[in-house]
Amino acid sequence: MPTVLVPLLLALDQILKLWALENLSPTPRPLLGDLLYLTLVRNAGAGFGLLQGKAFLLGWVSLLVGVFLLYLLARRRYPLGLTLGLSLVAAGALGNGVDRLGRGWVVDYLDLGTSIPFIAQFPVFNLADVCVTLGALLLLAPKPKKRLF
């Protein structure tokens, strides 16, 4: 599965970023009412404005993480949840790493448009970020215990 999932997600991530660069602007455009907007942001750091101007360093870290996870996935078979989690994190890390090293910044375009306190301040993000987040959640999720009956 990772041999198909990682390159598929990486390609989709880059296609969506190219689409965003061609079709979006910094002015928010509603996608799902007041819940989700499309907003073009050129992010030269990490989420929440951290490490601004460190794209080169972040790019190499992202690529190293992605390649290391691919190496782990190639070495042996893991349970489905672990394989899916590692694959998602690898695809997301590689997607944003390619941006940081290729452009010097990450293309972000998904914007949560709500007035809920924490979410209202949430940074604009992209598919690679979604992959990393979902993958991390899968990796951290409690594993089901075997039942005796």
Helices and strands as residue ranges (DSSP letters): H 2-23, E 29-32, E 36-43, G 47-49, H 55-75, H 80-103, E 106-112, H 117-120, H 127-140
